[in-house]
Each structure stands twice: as C-alpha cells, then as structure tokens.
Amino acid sequence: MRLLLNWVLSALAVWIVAHVIPGIYVSGPLAALIAALAIGFVNATLGLLLKILTFPLTLITLGLFWFIINALMLKFASALVPGFVVHGFGAAFLGAILLSLVNMLLKWLVHPSAGGRI
C-alpha cells in the first residue's frame, strides 16, 4: 500500500512540476503515473551508477554535481515515456530540483511523522 501511495504522490509531483516549469509537459494523469515510474526506475538504476562513478567530482563540487545528474536522469526518463516531454537542459535542471522538493513536501503532508519518508 505504501509503494502505491508513494507512486501516486510522485505522479502528482510530476504533474505539479509540469504545470510550474516551462519546458516540461505531461499529457495527462496516465502519462504522469508512467513518468513517475520511469523516473524512479532510471534513478534507481542508471542514476545510482552515475552517482557512484562521479562521486569524486561530486565531492569536489560539494554535491552540486548531483543536480546535473538528476537533471540528466529526468531528461532521459522523458525520452522513455510518451506524453512526458522535457525541453532543454535548463528545464530539466529546474524540474529535477522542484520535483524533489514537491515530492518531499507531498510525502510530508501525507505522513508528517515520517519526516517525508514513506
């Protein structure tokens, strides 16, 4: 049940970000659900691998390089999901930052005692 709730909250976050950030477009609720699934899968596989491989660069930049990796993962997920479009790196960069903040806020609103973790 928690996994399903987490997925729906992530899809809602994608939907919100698509309405706030110019350059990010979601065609509908189904595309948002699939996009949330793709973003989670890409971050858990390719994103994790890239974060491990670029850890020295991340240390040198005091963690700021992770924002670039997250933007690239968002852009890659948009290439996989029809109906989910990210135009340009700038939109992906801002979208990745806002997506993580909105996702954290939504999880906190649903489960305030969990500190944003589900």
C-alpha positions as CSV (number, residue, x, y, z in Angstrom):
1,M,0.0,0.0,0.0
2,R,2.8,2.4,0.8
3,L,4.5,1.7,-2.5
4,L,1.3,2.5,-4.3
5,L,0.8,5.7,-2.3
6,N,4.4,6.7,-3.0
7,W,3.9,6.2,-6.7
8,V,0.7,8.3,-6.8
9,L,2.4,11.1,-4.8
10,S,5.4,11.0,-7.2
11,A,3.0,11.2,-10.2
12,L,1.3,14.2,-8.5
13,A,4.7,15.8,-8.1
14,V,5.4,15.3,-11.8
15,W,2.0,16.8,-12.7
16,I,2.7,19.9,-10.5
17,V,6.2,20.4,-11.8
18,A,4.9,20.2,-15.4
19,H,2.5,23.0,-14.6
20,V,5.1,25.2,-12.9
21,I,8.2,24.8,-15.0
22,P,8.1,26.0,-18.6
23,G,9.6,23.3,-20.9
24,I,8.1,20.3,-19.0
25,Y,4.9,18.9,-20.4
26,V,2.7,15.9,-19.2
27,S,-0.2,15.0,-21.5
28,G,-2.4,13.6,-18.7
29,P,-2.6,11.6,-15.5
30,L,-1.6,8.3,-17.0
31,A,1.5,9.9,-18.5
32,A,2.3,11.3,-15.1
33,L,1.9,7.9,-13.5
34,I,4.2,6.3,-16.1
35,A,6.7,9.2,-15.9
36,A,6.9,8.8,-12.1
37,L,7.5,5.1,-12.6
38,A,10.2,5.7,-15.2
39,I,11.9,8.4,-13.2
40,G,12.1,6.1,-10.2
41,F,13.4,3.3,-12.3
42,V,16.0,5.4,-14.1
43,N,17.2,7.0,-10.8
44,A,17.4,3.6,-9.1
45,T,19.5,2.1,-11.9
46,L,21.3,4.4,-14.2
47,G,21.3,7.4,-11.7
48,L,22.8,5.3,-8.9
49,L,25.5,4.0,-11.2
50,L,26.3,7.6,-12.4
51,K,26.4,8.9,-8.8
52,I,28.8,6.1,-7.8
53,L,31.1,6.7,-10.8
54,T,31.1,10.5,-10.4
55,F,31.4,10.6,-6.7
56,P,34.9,12.2,-6.8
57,L,33.5,15.0,-8.9
58,T,30.6,15.3,-6.6
59,L,33.0,15.7,-3.7
60,I,35.0,18.4,-5.5
61,T,31.8,20.3,-6.3
62,L,30.5,19.9,-2.7
63,G,27.5,17.8,-4.0
64,L,26.3,20.3,-6.7
65,F,27.1,17.8,-9.5
66,W,24.3,15.6,-8.3
67,F,21.9,18.3,-9.5
68,I,23.3,17.8,-13.0
69,I,23.0,14.0,-12.7
70,N,19.3,14.4,-11.6
71,A,18.6,16.7,-14.5
72,L,20.1,14.2,-16.9
73,M,18.0,11.4,-15.4
74,L,14.9,13.5,-15.8
75,K,15.7,14.2,-19.4
76,F,16.4,10.5,-20.0
77,A,13.1,9.5,-18.4
78,S,11.3,11.9,-20.7
79,A,12.8,10.1,-23.7
80,L,11.3,6.8,-22.5
81,V,7.8,8.0,-21.7
82,P,5.4,9.1,-24.4
83,G,3.4,12.1,-23.2
84,F,6.1,13.3,-20.9
85,V,8.4,15.9,-22.5
86,V,11.3,17.9,-21.1
87,H,12.6,20.6,-23.5
88,G,16.2,21.5,-22.8
89,F,18.7,21.1,-20.0
90,G,17.5,24.2,-18.1
91,A,14.0,22.9,-17.8
92,A,15.4,19.5,-16.7
93,F,17.7,21.1,-14.1
94,L,14.9,23.3,-12.6
95,G,12.4,20.5,-12.9
96,A,14.7,18.0,-11.1
97,I,15.2,20.4,-8.2
98,L,11.5,21.3,-7.9
99,L,10.4,17.7,-8.4
100,S,12.4,16.5,-5.4
101,L,11.1,19.4,-3.3
102,V,7.5,18.9,-4.2
103,N,7.8,15.1,-3.8
104,M,9.3,15.7,-0.3
105,L,6.5,18.2,0.6
106,L,3.7,15.9,-0.6
107,K,5.1,12.9,1.4
108,W,5.4,15.1,4.4
109,L,1.8,16.3,4.1
110,V,0.6,12.7,3.9
111,H,2.8,11.3,6.6
112,P,4.2,14.2,8.7
113,S,5.6,11.9,11.4
114,A,7.7,10.0,8.8
115,G,9.7,13.2,8.1
116,G,8.9,12.9,4.4
117,R,9.9,9.3,4.1
118,I,7.4,6.6,3.1
